[in-house]
Amino acid sequence: MVTELESEQKELADFIRAGSTRGPQCFGSYFDEKGGSCALGAVYDGVYHLPRKHGKLVPDHLERLFRCLDEVTKRCPHEQCAKRLPLAPLIVHLNDDHRWTREQIADWLSQESTTT
C-alpha cells in the first residue's frame, strides 16, 4: 500500500520533470538570470509556471509544497557518497554536488517512491 508520503514523493518527481522542460539546469541557486532552475527550482516552476523573465529569486515556502521534503530522510544514491539527508537538501546535494540532471533526480525519486 502506498503511503501519503510516497505519493507526495512521486508527485514531487512529476513536478521536477515538468519544471525542467521550461529551461536549462542551474547550480547553486533555485533560479538564475538565464531562466534556468535547479531541481528544487524545477518543482516550484512545475507547480506555478513562473514567468520566463526573472532573475535570481528564492521562492517563499517551498518547503510547504510537500511534507516529504522535510519528513523523508534518505541516503544519497550517488556511489561512494555516504551522506544521509532530508529529501530537500538531498535533492540540492544531488543537483549541485553530484551534478545529476533534474530528470535523473526525478527518476530516482519515482523509483524510491515505489520501493520504500
Beta strands, then each sheet from edge to edge (+ up, - down):
strand 1: 73-75
strand 2: 84-86
sheet 1: 1+ 2-
end
